[in-house]
Amino acid sequence: FNLDQEVEHGFTDNFQASFYLHSSYLHAKNVPNPDDSTTHLNQNNYDVNGVSVEMKYRVLSPYKDPIGLTLYLEPELGVREALTGEDIVERAVESKLILQKNYLEDRLVLASNITFEPEWERQDGVYSKELQNEYIVSAAYRFVPSWAAGLEFSNRRLFAGQSFGSQVASAYFLGPVLHYETKGWWAS
């Protein structure tokens, strides 16, 4: 289980920031070790994995301007690998360009996120760096009050050495979205 504890504050109408404490609970019993086929992983522990600060600045409002535009920046520091429980030092800076356009009196929402995240990691004295890049396009339609359904498409890419010329992975995802909201909370 990946667990994120968050404290969020809106400083102005256009700027908000959040502090995250990233933690995880890992339970593994006789799971084959992908790095050594002769051993198995046996773990049962809760760990604090790192912290991050998320900042969002709304440049254009989807309600007042022709299109909504938000700039997003999230510096992160990781100290433990959530999937293995191993100690690491990982630094990353996630940046996003968030676009939104509302139609039909806000019943139909089109959104897109473009993400770039360079990462620097040190594990067992070995340094590495990579770049993650993601493109997301989604649409959601509010069919009754508080409920919306939609579709989301994303493409995630991974580049070794933070070089666009050395792509090591690319994955495409397409799936449904169901959203419920009420005063004070929401779930998607």
C-alpha positions as CSV (number, residue, x, y, z in Angstrom):
1,F,0.0,0.0,0.0
2,N,1.3,3.4,-0.9
3,L,0.1,6.0,1.6
4,D,0.3,9.8,1.2
5,Q,-0.5,12.2,4.0
6,E,-1.1,15.7,2.8
7,V,-1.5,19.2,4.2
8,E,-2.8,21.6,1.6
9,H,-3.3,25.4,1.8
10,G,-4.7,28.0,-0.7
11,F,-2.5,31.0,-0.3
12,T,-4.3,33.1,-2.9
13,D,-7.2,32.6,-5.4
14,N,-4.6,31.4,-7.9
15,F,-1.8,29.7,-5.8
16,Q,-2.0,26.7,-3.6
17,A,0.6,24.4,-2.1
18,S,0.7,21.0,-0.4
19,F,3.2,19.2,1.8
20,Y,3.3,15.4,1.4
21,L,4.7,12.7,3.6
22,H,5.1,9.6,1.4
23,S,4.9,6.2,3.2
24,S,4.1,2.6,2.5
25,Y,3.2,-0.7,4.0
26,L,4.9,-3.7,2.3
27,H,4.0,-7.3,3.0
28,A,5.9,-9.9,0.9
29,K,6.1,-13.6,1.6
30,N,8.2,-15.9,-0.5
31,V,8.2,-13.5,-3.5
32,P,11.0,-14.3,-6.0
33,N,13.7,-11.7,-6.0
34,P,13.9,-10.2,-9.5
35,D,17.7,-9.4,-9.0
36,D,18.6,-12.9,-7.6
37,S,16.6,-15.9,-8.7
38,T,18.0,-18.0,-5.8
39,T,16.4,-15.8,-3.0
40,H,12.9,-14.8,-2.0
41,L,11.7,-11.6,-0.4
42,N,10.0,-11.8,2.9
43,Q,9.0,-8.4,4.4
44,N,6.3,-7.0,6.6
45,N,7.0,-3.4,7.4
46,Y,5.7,0.2,7.4
47,D,8.2,2.8,6.1
48,V,8.4,6.5,5.5
49,N,9.7,6.8,2.0
50,G,10.1,10.6,1.4
51,V,8.6,14.0,1.2
52,S,7.5,16.4,-1.5
53,V,6.0,19.9,-1.9
54,E,3.4,20.5,-4.6
55,M,2.8,24.0,-5.9
56,K,0.1,25.0,-8.4
57,Y,-0.4,28.4,-9.9
58,R,-3.5,29.0,-12.0
59,V,-2.7,31.3,-14.9
60,L,-6.1,31.1,-16.6
61,S,-9.4,30.0,-15.2
62,P,-11.5,27.5,-17.1
63,Y,-14.6,29.4,-15.9
64,K,-13.5,32.9,-16.8
65,D,-11.0,32.5,-19.7
66,P,-11.3,30.6,-23.0
67,I,-9.2,27.8,-21.6
68,G,-7.9,26.9,-18.1
69,L,-4.1,26.8,-17.6
70,T,-2.3,25.8,-14.5
71,L,1.5,25.5,-13.9
72,Y,2.5,22.7,-11.5
73,L,5.9,22.1,-9.8
74,E,6.7,19.4,-7.2
75,P,10.2,18.9,-5.8
76,E,10.6,15.5,-4.1
77,L,13.1,13.7,-1.9
78,G,12.9,9.9,-1.5
79,V,14.8,7.9,1.1
80,R,13.3,4.5,0.6
81,E,12.1,2.4,-2.3
82,A,8.5,1.6,-1.7
83,L,8.4,-1.7,-3.7
84,T,11.5,-3.2,-2.0
85,G,12.0,-1.3,1.2
86,E,15.6,-0.6,0.3
87,D,17.3,2.6,1.3
88,I,17.9,5.1,-1.5
89,V,18.4,8.8,-2.0
90,E,16.2,10.0,-4.9
91,R,15.6,13.6,-5.9
92,A,13.1,14.6,-8.5
93,V,11.4,17.7,-9.8
94,E,8.0,17.0,-11.4
95,S,6.6,19.8,-13.6
96,K,3.2,19.8,-15.4
97,L,1.3,21.9,-17.7
98,I,-2.4,21.4,-17.0
99,L,-5.1,22.5,-19.5
100,Q,-8.8,22.4,-19.1
101,K,-11.8,23.4,-21.2
102,N,-15.4,23.2,-20.0
103,Y,-18.5,22.8,-22.2
104,L,-22.3,22.5,-21.8
105,E,-22.4,24.6,-18.7
106,D,-19.6,22.7,-17.1
107,R,-21.2,19.3,-17.6
108,L,-18.5,18.2,-20.1
109,V,-14.8,18.7,-19.1
110,L,-11.8,18.1,-21.4
111,A,-8.4,18.1,-19.7
112,S,-4.8,17.4,-20.6
113,N,-1.6,17.1,-18.5
114,I,1.9,17.2,-19.9
115,T,4.4,16.0,-17.3
116,F,8.2,16.1,-17.3
117,E,10.1,14.6,-14.2
118,P,13.9,14.4,-14.1
119,E,15.1,12.1,-11.4
120,W,18.5,11.6,-9.7
121,E,19.1,8.5,-7.6
122,R,21.8,7.0,-5.5
123,Q,21.5,3.4,-4.3
124,D,24.3,1.3,-2.8
125,G,26.8,3.9,-3.9
126,V,25.6,3.8,-7.6
127,Y,24.4,7.0,-9.1
128,S,21.8,7.1,-11.9
129,K,19.5,9.6,-13.6
130,E,16.4,9.3,-15.7
131,L,13.6,11.3,-17.2
132,Q,9.9,10.4,-17.0
133,N,7.5,12.0,-19.4
134,E,3.7,11.6,-19.5
135,Y,0.9,12.9,-21.8
136,I,-2.7,12.6,-20.6
137,V,-5.9,13.5,-22.4
138,S,-9.3,12.9,-20.7
139,A,-12.9,13.8,-21.0
140,A,-15.6,13.5,-18.3
141,Y,-19.4,14.1,-18.5
142,R,-21.5,14.9,-15.5
143,F,-24.6,12.8,-16.2
144,V,-26.5,13.5,-12.9
145,P,-25.6,15.9,-10.0
146,S,-22.4,14.7,-8.2
147,W,-21.7,11.9,-10.7
148,A,-19.5,12.1,-13.8
149,A,-18.1,9.4,-16.1
150,G,-15.4,9.6,-18.7
151,L,-12.4,8.2,-20.5
152,E,-8.7,8.8,-20.0
153,F,-5.8,8.1,-22.3
154,S,-2.2,8.4,-21.3
155,N,1.3,7.7,-22.7
156,R,4.2,7.3,-20.2
157,R,7.8,7.3,-21.3
158,L,11.1,6.7,-19.6
159,F,14.4,8.0,-20.8
160,A,17.8,6.8,-19.4
161,G,20.3,9.5,-18.5
162,Q,17.7,12.2,-19.0
163,S,18.3,12.1,-22.7
164,F,15.3,12.1,-25.2
165,G,17.5,10.1,-27.5
166,S,17.7,7.1,-25.1
167,Q,14.1,6.0,-24.5
168,V,14.0,2.8,-22.6
169,A,10.2,2.3,-22.1
170,S,6.9,3.6,-23.4
171,A,3.4,2.4,-22.2
172,Y,-0.1,3.4,-23.3
173,F,-3.1,3.3,-21.1
174,L,-6.8,3.8,-21.9
175,G,-9.5,3.4,-19.4
176,P,-12.8,4.6,-17.9
177,V,-13.2,7.2,-15.2
178,L,-16.0,7.4,-12.6
179,H,-16.2,10.4,-10.4
180,Y,-18.3,11.3,-7.4
181,E,-18.2,14.6,-5.5
182,T,-20.0,16.2,-2.6
183,K,-19.3,19.1,-0.3
184,G,-16.0,18.7,1.3
185,W,-14.7,15.6,-0.5
186,W,-14.6,13.7,-3.8
187,A,-13.4,10.4,-5.2
188,S,-12.4,9.3,-8.7
